[in-house]
Amino acid sequence: MYCVESLDQHSSGSVLDIAEIDASDSIRHKLYSMGLMPGNSIKIISGSYNHPYLLQTSVSRIILDYTTVKMIKVYKQ
């Protein structure tokens, strides 16, 4: 069974599927333009509460702040 939780709940090395983006339309569209959209997989390269998150998508690496990372909801098995 799958449940949905915030991306910041996972550690470096985790590969996860995006479930939804819980943000305003403008932020959601910016994240979509970077390839962060529901159904896509991402890998957490590094990141924590006090440091930016480095994420790997299928085509690029993206750096996001902790507040934005909390808006990304992922599936957990």
N, C-alpha and C positions, 0 to 999 in steps of 0.2 A: 504494500500500500504506500502511496505517496502522500507527503504532506508538504505544505509550502512554508518557507521561512526566509528570513532576510539573509542576504548574501554575507553580511558581516558575521554571521554565526558560524562560518566555515573557515578553515585554516588554509595556509599555503599548500599548494599541490592538489587541492580539491578541483575536480572537474564536474560541473553542474549544468543543468539545463534551466534556462530562464523561464519562469512561469508567468510573471507579469512585472510591470514597472509601476510602482505606486507613487506617482508624481504628477505635477501639473502637466498640461498639454505641451507647454513649451519645453520643459525639461525632458519629457518623454520623447518628443520628436528629435531633440538633440541626441539623446541616447540611441534612438533608432538609427539615426544617420551614422553613428559610429559602429553599427552592427550589433548593438545590444537590444535585441527584441525577443519577445516570447518565442520559444521553440529552439532558439540558438543555444549552443553550448559555449561555456566559458571556463577558463582555468584561472585560478588565483595563483599568481606568481609570488606575490608578497603583499603585505599590508597589515595594518592593525589600527586600533583606535587613534593612536597619536601620529600615525604615518599614512601617507597616501597608499592606495591600493593599485597594484600593477596587475592588470588582467590581460589574458591572451584570448583573442577570438580566433576564428578560423583564418582570418586574413591580416590581423594586426594586433599590436599591443596598445593598451589604453591605460592611462593613469587617471584615477578618480579619487575625490576626497571621501572621507568616512561618511559624511551626511548623504552624499549621493549613493554610495554603496548600500546604505540602509534602505533606500527606495527600491532596490532591485530584489525581487522575490524569486527564489529558486525552488525547484523540487528536491526533496530529500527522500531517499528510500528508507 
